[in-house]
């Protein structure tokens, strides 16, 4: 058989309403499902993952180096 297609951000993204292509944000910034789901952790049968709605993780900060750290 054919191997599974690799998705953006990996194949194991947990389904959440905030990543659904149908969800919209209300005035307070919480995702709102037009199909009647009430909590942000629930998903419905119409869930469709949208990778553009996912925010990337922040990069780790680099340690501070001095000129003495690079001397041999």
Rosetta blueprint (number, residue, H / E / L):
1 X L
2 X L
3 X L
4 X L
5 X L
6 X L
7 X L
8 X L
9 X L
10 X L
11 X L
12 X L
13 X L
14 X L
15 X L
16 X L
17 X H
18 X H
19 X H
20 X E
21 X L
22 X L
23 X L
24 X E
25 X E
26 X L
27 X L
28 X L
29 X L
30 X L
31 X E
32 X E
33 X L
34 X L
35 X L
36 X L
37 X L
38 X L
39 X L
40 X L
41 X L
42 X L
43 X L
44 X L
45 X L
46 X L
47 X L
48 X L
49 X E
50 X L
51 X H
52 X H
53 X H
54 X L
55 X L
56 X L
57 X L
58 X L
59 X L
60 X L
61 X L
62 X L
63 X L
64 X L
65 X L
66 X L
67 X H
68 X H
69 X H
70 X H
71 X L
72 X L
